[in-house]
Each structure stands twice: as C-alpha cells, then as structure tokens.
Amino acid sequence: MFTEYKASGAQAASKIPTPKIIFFDIDDTLSRAGMIAMHNQTTLETLADSDIKLVISTGRSKAILPPDILALLEADVLDAIICMNGQYSFDNHQRISHYPLTTQQTAKIVQLCQESKLIHKFDSATHISWSDENERLREFNARTPNSIVDPYYYKTNEVYQCSVFFNNQADKMQEVDFAKDDLKLVHWHNTGADILPIEASKARGILDICAYYGVDASDCMAFGDGMNDIEMFDLVGFAVAMGDAQPDLIARADFVTGTIEERGIQAVLERLDLAS
C-alpha cells in the first residue's frame, strides 16, 4: 500500500485532524466499473456512526447514479450527493442546490458539438438525453431506462451539463475556445469530457453543502482521482488523491494514497484523530 504525505516529517507522523465532512468521488475512488468496492462500503457504514458527514461528489448525472450509491443514501449511510460536477445537490429530504443551463448556453453547446460532428448528451435530474445514437449507444440505452435519444430534449427540460465522447484520443475539441462563451471542457476520460459553465465545479457544490450543514470548507476532506476534482481539491482543507489519479490532480493533493484495490481510502482514514 502506497501513501505519501506531502508535508514535513513532523506533520506526516501526526494524525490527520478529523474532518466535519468527507467528500468522495465515485468512479475509480469508491467504485470500479460502476460498483462500490465492498471494503469501501463497509468503511462508509462504519463512519456513518460517527459525527462526520459523508457526501458523494461526482460528475455523474443524477439519472444514472449507481444503485449501490443510492441505496447508501436511502439507508442514511450517506448524508447527501453532489452530482453533475456541482450543478445539482440533494439529500433524502430535498434538493439543496441546482444550476440549470440557460437557453443561450445550451444553444451554444449544441452549436459547438455539431460543428465538431460529435454525438453529445444533456443531463437532467431524471434523464440523460442523446443527440443521436450509434451501435454502442443503442446497447447502452436498451439497458438504461433513463437514457433516451432526443436531440431537442434540452429545449423543454432543465438540463445541467453536456457530455461529449470523442471519436478518437487525438480529437478532443482542442481548437474550440470555450472560454469565449463562458464555458469550459472538463475531461473525465481519455475520450470523454463534460461541457459546463465556466463557474461550475464540484467546489461550488461543496460550498452549497457546507452552507447547508453550517460547516467551513477548510474543515472538510475530499477523495478523488480525475481532472474534475481539481477545484474540489483546491477548496477543501485536506485533499487526497488515489494512487492511480491523474498526475495533474496528484500535484494538487495534500496526500497521495493507494488505489481502490490497495485500500487507499482506509490507509488515510486510519490516521484520523477520532475520539476513542
């Protein structure tokens, strides 16, 4: 198991202060191939008996959150979920915050995707809606009830982000000046990315959750692995990168731990200064 504390030796030897909220990414942080690792689920269930709030912070659409994650929310193991890169957050009682895309933003995003000849999808609170489909998407849609094909869905429904899937790794819309239209492209996979308003991020969702619970972000911890975790890492008091995280994210972390299989989350939480 590999862990490296990016601080002085004296700090490295000391316990980590107990956070008031821990934010967890899902894919490749808690879960692999869409399923939470059993040891991570056990850890969450154990932590649920403490005073620490447990919150998911993911780029996934609310419509396709994994059933095992939703079950943990329903069982009050998780306290809340931030999804769609901070664009929508909720708990078992209510929607906490949401930031629908404007008509101008959706129109510009569609234009950019069409100019790049890319199939894209918009995410709402209930569906993911594709502009078109291919053989792979037909298979996905057949087994995913909340995934539909409707190129005009965004015109009559609140949507929160757009996702694009590149035809190859070399074609990643590098030529597009997203900032000119107050948008940004955030990669979460070598051939996939989200198009969001420039102010959108997991950090904004975290600030909403912190306000909801009356907690300062400096008293929070976050675990992540991808480029959409950067703003979250810059905001919280203690940021932990998984062992197989993106190099640019590792550079922003306070602590680099092991992978899921190496029980990286457990290696960090064992250092918490929890009251006995």
Salt bridges, closest charged atoms under 4 A:
ASP25 OD1 - LYS202 NZ 3.13
ASP27 OD2 - ARG60 NE 2.83
ASP28 OD1 - ARG32 NH1 2.91
ASP79 OD1 - LYS53 NZ 3.98
ASP123 OD1 - LYS121 NZ 2.66
GLU158 OE1 - HIS98 ND1 3.96
ASP181 OD2 - LYS180 NZ 3.46
ASP219 OD2 - LYS20 NZ 3.80
ASP229 OD1 - LYS202 NZ 2.53
GLU231 OE2 - LYS184 NZ 3.23
ASP234 OD2 - ARG252 NH2 2.64
ASP244 OD2 - ARG32 NH2 3.07
GLU261 OE1 - ARG32 NH2 2.70
